[in-house]
């Protein structure tokens, strides 16, 4: 694929806060640790303090990957390589680059793939810059998330594949045995050409050989990325939660995260930042099979919403000590949990994630946990050969295709029309005439000046409208050509959104197979912070 890169601000799809973060605006510097640059990583290594229990991490990951293995499980794919990567985590000179996402069926939208590719590529770049250290890309499965409606569908080839099922509790614990209809529909869209059989076998094994969605997701993601050294972690584990238990207890009782983040959010709002998440007094859920409900403090007791479960403070402490896996961090505490159990130095997220991480640093500081470097994931737009031919025939630059269809059409018509479609020169002549009118009227009666200015403003408005009519009339002369622009926009921006936020990776994999991921890794540059347009 050929790659062209443009600034994120040119796309019009990224918030001002994200642009300001990438541009190193001074007002934001107190809300993060180090810049996402090679220099920033070098500075971080000078004082990085890993609090994770490395031996425990290796033990848990090894068990998650290889215990009770059976046909179709990950050990058949890149087993030795993954074991090496997991074992590397025991070394004090090994660090992780982490990205996280929900357990979307069939991986969900393309940006799921882009997150992981960014992590893999960044590990390679850091290894080149620091050959004395090792770097392991990690995908953190949001297995404790309970919002099933956000993960039970994907869009592929203009079709919505939906898993019709009523679920509750942590999504990672759901049995995917009711996915047959969605599985058949997805494989049907893949068709029979190219690499469809290969991908069809991957998803078939993933969603039929395992009784937990977390295990199914691990298999599928490992089948795609295991060969690149990606390690997948499911943090819904008693031992990992046990290591986090002191912070769980302290934060629930003292409500520190609420106090810290509320104060920071006020500062961010004063800077015009749109707040992504608001903390609660207690930022943990109570978790059991088919149950994940908020923990609240009411009338001197700790209660679990929508249940009869209550605890005194002493009972709560005992429950945390004996069953820490029942306490599930919400969106503002999950990052802290992540940094406590991984030797992590960077988190890779989308624009909204980067903004909400800016809310969290004070809480990390309070608990004495190093804040990771925040890296905006790579974004990409994949242009197939047929669409690329249309773009070339219309003589459009990569940045042009991000504009609205009307903007593109107007620019194209003005550029290619044999007529002058602007009335700029005529208006300049009228302005000169009005200066004479204003001068004459002022001599007669100085109070007439506002009236003359009002007439000029009405005429300018009328001229602008007439100019639009000229462009519109010329558009009709190029109707067939301009329809190409509509086709291009519909193909590359489904539902008027970025392709990566809507379309699944499946059809790209059918066409290119594993080469698709290889090309993403080759062309993405995690620390350049450019939007990548990939053309077949």
N, C-alpha and C positions, 0 to 999 in steps of 0.2 A: 504494500500500500504506500501511496505518497502521502506525506504529512505536511500540513500547513498549520501554523500556530497564530492565534490572535489573542489580544489582551482580553481578560475576562470582562472588563468594563465595556468593551465594544459589543459584547453579546446582548447586553441589556437584561440578562437573566440572573444577575448576582447582586445581592444587597450592597448598599453603600458601606456597611460595617465590614463586610468581607473585603471589599476593595481597599478600604482604609487599612485593614490588617495587612494585606499584601503589600501595600505602599508604605508600611512602617510609619503610620501617622503617630506622632509622639503621644497624643492623648490616650491611646490604647495600651501603651507599653506596660503600665502598672498591672494590667489584667492578665499577663502571661509571663512566662519565664524567659526563654531564649528565642531568638529569631529562627525561623525555619530555613536556615542556610548552613552550609558546611562549617562556616565559622561559628555559628550558634551551637552546632553539635560539639565542636571542639571545646567550646567554653563549658558546655554541660558536663563533659567527661572529667573536667578538672575537679568537680566536687560531687559528682553523682553518688548518691547513697542508696543502695539497693536494700530494701527491707524484706523483700520476698524470701520465703523459705524455698530455696532452689531444689533441695532434695525432695521436698514434699511435692513441688510442682512437677518434677520429672516422674515421680511415682504415680501421681494422679493422671497425667497425660498418657503414660505408658499403659495404665489400666484402661483408660477410656478408648484408646486405639486398639489394644490387642487382647484384652481379657475376654475369655469365652468367644474367641473368634470362630467364624464359620464361613462357609462358602459365600463369596460375594462381599466380604467385609474388607475394610481398607488395607489389611496386611497383604492382600494380593496386588495392591497398587502402590508402588514406590515404598514398600515396607522398610527395607534396609535404610533407605535415604531418610525416611521420616524418623526412624529410630535414632539415627545419627543426629538429626536436628534436635530431637527431644533431649537426648543425652548431653548435647552441647549446652543446654540451659543450666546444667550443674556447674559450669565453669564461671568463675567470677569475671571473666573477660567477654562474656556473651550477653547480649542485650536483645530485647524484642522491639519490633515496630508493629504496633497493633492497630487493627481496624475492627469495627464491630457492626453487626446488623441483625435485624430480625430474621426469623427462619422462613422467609418467603418461599412459597412453593415454587419449584423449578428455578430458584434463585431470584425470582421477582424481576425488577427492571434492570437495565444494563448497568446502572451505576453501582450495583452490587459487585459486578465483575470488576469495574474500574477501581473500586476501593482496594480490592485485594491486589490487583496488578500494581497499583501505586505502592503498596507495602512491599511487594516483592522487588520492584525496581529500586526503591529507596534503600533496601538492604544491600543490594549490589553496589550502589553508589557509595554507601558508607563503608563497605568492605574495601573498596578501592582507596578511599581516603584514609582509612584506619586499618591497615592489614594486620595489626597486632590484636584486633578484636574480631568477634563474630557477631552476626546479626541474623535473627530469626524472624521472618514475617509471621504474624499471628492473626487469625480470624477469631474474634470473640463472638460466639453464638449467643444471641439474646434469648436464651432458652427459657428464662424465667418470665419473659414478657407475656402478658395475658390478653393482649388486644388481637384476638384471632381475626377480626374483620380486616385488619391491615395486611395480613399475610396469606389469606386463603384464596388468592386469585393472582393471575398474571396476564398481561396483554402480549399477544404474539401474532404478527401478521394481520393486524386489524381485528383479531378475535380475542374475546375475554374468556380465559379458561378459569372456571370457578370450582372450588371445592365446597360443595354444599354439605354443610355439617354444622351442628350446634355444639360449640365447645366452650369449656370454662376452665379456669386455672391456667397454669403455666403451659405455654404452647409447646415447649420442648418435651413435655411428658405425654402429649396427645399421641394416640396410636393412629398412624396414617392408613389403617386398613380400609377406611371408607373412601379412599381417593380414587378408586378404580375409574369412575366416570371421568374425573378430571384428567387422569393419566391417559386414558384412551383418547380424549379430546386433544390433549397436548401432542401426543404422538401422531395423531391424525393431521395436525397442522404442520408437523415436521415433514410429512410426506415420505417418499421412498427414494429420493435422489441424494447424491452427495454423501454426507456423513450422518444422515438421518438415522441409520440403523445403529451406529455407534452411540449417538446421544440417546436414542430410544432405549437401548440396553442399560445405559447409565441410570436414567430416571426410573425404569422398570425395577431394577435391582434396589435402588434407593428407597422407593416407596412401597415395596412388597417384602423385602427381606428383614425389615426392622420393625420393632413394635413401639418405637418412640421417634417422634419427629426430629428430635435433636440428633439421634443416631443416623437417621435417614439423610439429614442435611450434611452431617459430617462425611458420610460416604460420597454424596454427590460432589461436594466441594473438594474433597480429597481426590476424587477421580479427575477433576478438572485442574487442580493446582498442586497436588502432592508432588509431582515431578519437579516443581520449582521450589520445594522445601517449605511450603506453607504448613504451619502447625495450627490445628483447630482446637480451641478449648471450650469446654462446657463448665462454667463456673458454678453450676447448680450441684454442689458437692459438699458433703458434710465436713470433710477435712479442710477444704479451702475456706469455707465459712467459719470454721473453728479458729483459723488464724486471724480472721477479721472480727471475731466476737467481741474483743475489748472495745473496738470502735462502735460496733453495733449497740452494745449496752450503753456506752457513754452518750452516744448521739441521741438515742431514743429518750433517755432520761433528762439530759441537759439541753436538748434541742439546739445544739451548736450550729448545725448546718443551716437551720432556718435563720438564726440570728446573723450568721456570717454572710449568707447569700442575699438576704433581704437588703443588707447595708450596701453590698456591691451593686445590686440591681438599681438602687436609687442613683448611684453615681453614673452607671451606664445610661440610665434614662436621661440624666442631665446632659449627656453627650449626644443624645438623639438616637441611641441604640434601641432597636426594637427587641424587647425581652422575649426570649424563646421559651423559657420555663420558669415557673414560680415555685419556690420551695414550700413545703408544708411544715407544720410544727414538728411532725414525725415523718421522716422520709424513708420509711420501710413498710413493706407489705408483710402480711402473715401468709405463709405458703404451705399448702398441703395439696394432695392430689385433688383435682377439680376445684381448688380454692386458692385464690390470690386476692386478698382484700386488704384495704388500708388499715393500719394500726393507728388508733386515736387515743387521746387521753381525755377522759371525761369523768367528772365527779370523783376524782381521786383514784380512778382505776384505768388500766390500759385495756381497751376493748378492740375487738376485730369487727370492722363494719359488716353489717348484714348477717351477723352470726350471734350466737349466745356466748362466745368465747371471751372471757375477761381474765385479767391478771392484776394482782397487787404488784407493787414494785419488786418485792422479794420473789414472788412467783415468776415475774418477768425475767429477772436475773437468772433464776434457776432454769427457765425454759431456754434462754439464750445459751447457757452453759452446756446444757445436755442436748439440745436440738437446734444448733445455730442455723442449720439448713432451712429451717422454717421462717427465717427472716430474710426477706428478699429486698435488696436496695431498689429504690425508684430511680428515676432518670438523673437526679442530682447526686445520688450517693453511689451509683454504679461505677462512675469513673474513679472514685476514690478506692473502691473495692478492687478494681482492675489494677491500679497502680500499687496496691499493697501485696498482690499475689503474683505479679509479673515483674521481671527485671526490665521494665519498659522505659524507653527514652522518647518515644513519639507516638502521638495518636493521629490517625488519618481519618478525616471526616468530611462530610459535605458542608456547604455553606452554613446551613442552619446549625449543624453540630458545632462548627468552629465558634459561632456566636454564643451558643449556650455554654461551651467550655470556658469562655471568657468570664462567665459568672462565677466560676468555681474556685479560682486560685486561692482566694482568702481562706476557704475551707481546708484546702490542702495545707496551706501554711499553718493553720491552727493545729492540725493533727501531725505536723512535722513530716509530711510526705512530699517528695519531689514532684513538681508539676511537669508533665511531659511537654515536649515541643509540639505545637499544633501545626499540622500539615494539611492544607486543603487538598482533597483527593483530586486526581486528574479527571478532567471532563473531556468527553470525546463525542464527535459526530461522525458516523460511518456513512459514507456516500457510495452507493453501488454504481456500477459501470453505467447503467442506463440513465440514472439521474445525473451522473457526472457529465455525460454527453450533453444533456439538456443545459446544464449550467455553463458548459464551455460554449455552446452555441449562442447562449444569451450574453456571453462575455461578462459574467459575474465574478467578482472577487470573493474569497472566503468570507470576509467581513460583511459583504452585501447580503448574503443569504440569511443573516440574523435579523435584518430589518423587516418591518411589516411588509405584507404583499403590496399595499398601496404605495409605500415609500419606494420599493424596488421598481414598481411599474412607472411611477412618476419620473424617477431618475432615468430609467431606461428610455422612456419616450423622449425626454428632453435631450438625451444624448444622441439618439438615432434619428430624430425627426429632421426633415429638411427645412422645417419652418422654425422661426423664432417664436417660442412659446412663452416668453417673458415680456412683460410690459414695463420693464425697468427704465428703459430710455424714455418712453412716453411719460412715465410718471415723473422723471427728473424734469422734463419740459414743463409739466403741470406745476411742479413745485416752484419753478422759477416764475411762472405766471402768478402763482398765489403770493409770492413775495411782493410782486408789484401791486397786487390787489390789497394786501395788508398795509403796504406803505401808503397807498392812495386813501384807503378808508381811515387810516390813523390821522391823516391830515384833515379829513373832513370831520371825523368824530372819533376820538381815542377809545370810546367805549364799544366801538364796532369790532375791535380786534378779536374778542372771543367768538363772535358770530362767524367771522371769516375762518378762524381755526376750526370751528365745528363743521363748517361746509367742507373744508379740506379733509377732515377726518372721515366724513361720510363718503366723500368721493374716493378716498384711499380704500375704504372697505369695499366699495362697489368695484373698483379696479381689481382688487385681489380676488373677488368672486368671479369676475369675468376671466381673469387669468386661469383660474381653476377650470372654467368652462372650456377654455382653449385646450388645456391639457386633456380634459375628458373627451373632447371631440377628436383629438389626435389619437387617443387610446383606441377609439373605435376603429380607426384605420389600421391598427396593429393588433386587433383582437386575438387573432390566431396565435401570434407570437406571445402575447401577454398571458394567454391561458397556460403556457408553459410554466410561468412563474407560479401560478396556483398549484400546478402539479408538483413542482419542486418543493414548495412550502408544505403541502399536504404530506409528501413522502418523508421529508426530513424533520418536520415538527408536528407529529401527531397530536391532535387535540390542542393545537397551538401551544404546545409545550416542548421542552427539550426532548429529543429522541431518547436520551439516557434515562429520563424520568418516566417513560411510558413503555418502551419496547423491551421485550425479553431478548436475551442473547441467542435464543435457540436457532433462528433462521440464519444468523451469521455463522453459527457453528456448523449448521448443515452445509453451508456453502464452502467454508474454509477449514473446518475441523480445528484441530489444536493449533494450526497456523494462525488462526484468529487471535488467540491469546498470545502467541509468540510475537505477532505484529504489534499488539498493544504494548507489550513489555519493551519491544524495541523502540517504539515511537514516543511513549510517555516519558516525560522528564519531570519528576516530582518536585524538584526545587526551582524549576523555571517559572512556574505559575502562569502557564498559558493554556488556553483552550485549544485542544488538538482536533483538527479536521482531517479525517482519514479518507482518502479517495482510492477506490479500487483501480 
